[in-house]
């Protein structure tokens, strides 16, 4: 399964939703700056993601798989 998320806001949303549907994983770590990328470019990407992708991802919260009352900590964190 391809886990890298990149592209237009729509492509990013579709990729994240696909990953979620395949793995039921509802957490991610995102990097917006790579190597020598200028800060302004990374900041623009992060702002675009926050404006265009995050609101749609929040709507996935209505999915029962996102119900945190049912969630349990992974075994390595439980103790």
MOPEWO-V985429 format. One record per residue. N is the residue number from 0. PHI is phi as a letter, one per 40 degrees, with the letter a starting at -180 (999 if undefined). OMEGA is omega in radians with two decimals (* if undefined). BURIAL is I if it has 9 or more other ideal C-beta (glycine too) atoms within 8 Angstrom, else O. Layout:
{{N,PHI,OMEGA,BURIAL} {N,PHI,OMEGA,BURIAL}}
This chain:
{{0,999,3.09,O} {1,c,-3.08,O} {2,b,3.12,O} {3,c,-3.13,O} {4,b,-3.14,I} {5,a,3.09,O} {6,h,3.11,O} {7,c,3.08,O} {8,d,3.14,I} {9,c,3.12,O} {10,c,3.12,I} {11,c,3.13,I} {12,d,-3.12,I} {13,c,-3.13,O} {14,c,-3.14,I} {15,c,3.12,I} {16,c,3.12,I} {17,c,3.11,O} {18,d,3.12,I} {19,c,-3.12,I} {20,c,-3.11,O} {21,c,-3.00,O} {22,b,-3.03,O} {23,f,3.08,O} {24,c,-3.08,O} {25,b,3.08,O} {26,b,3.11,O} {27,a,3.02,O} {28,b,-3.06,O} {29,b,3.07,O} {30,b,-3.11,O} {31,b,-3.14,O} {32,b,-3.14,O} {33,b,3.03,O} {34,f,-3.09,O} {35,c,3.14,O} {36,d,3.10,O} {37,c,-3.12,O} {38,d,-3.10,O} {39,d,3.13,O} {40,c,3.11,O} {41,c,3.13,I} {42,c,3.12,I} {43,c,3.12,O} {44,c,-3.14,I} {45,c,3.13,I} {46,c,3.11,O} {47,c,3.10,I} {48,c,-3.13,I} {49,c,-3.09,O} {50,c,-2.98,O} {51,b,-3.03,I} {52,b,-3.06,I} {53,d,3.13,I} {54,d,3.12,O} {55,c,3.11,I} {56,c,3.12,I} {57,c,3.12,O} {58,c,3.07,O} {59,c,3.13,I} {60,c,3.08,O} {61,c,3.14,O} {62,c,-3.12,O} {63,d,3.13,O} {64,c,3.12,O} {65,c,-3.12,I} {66,c,-3.05,O} {67,c,3.10,O} {68,c,3.14,O} {69,c,-3.05,O} {70,c,3.05,O} {71,b,3.14,O} {72,c,3.06,O} {73,d,-3.08,O} {74,d,-3.10,O} {75,c,3.13,O} {76,c,-3.04,O} {77,c,-3.10,O} {78,a,*,O}}
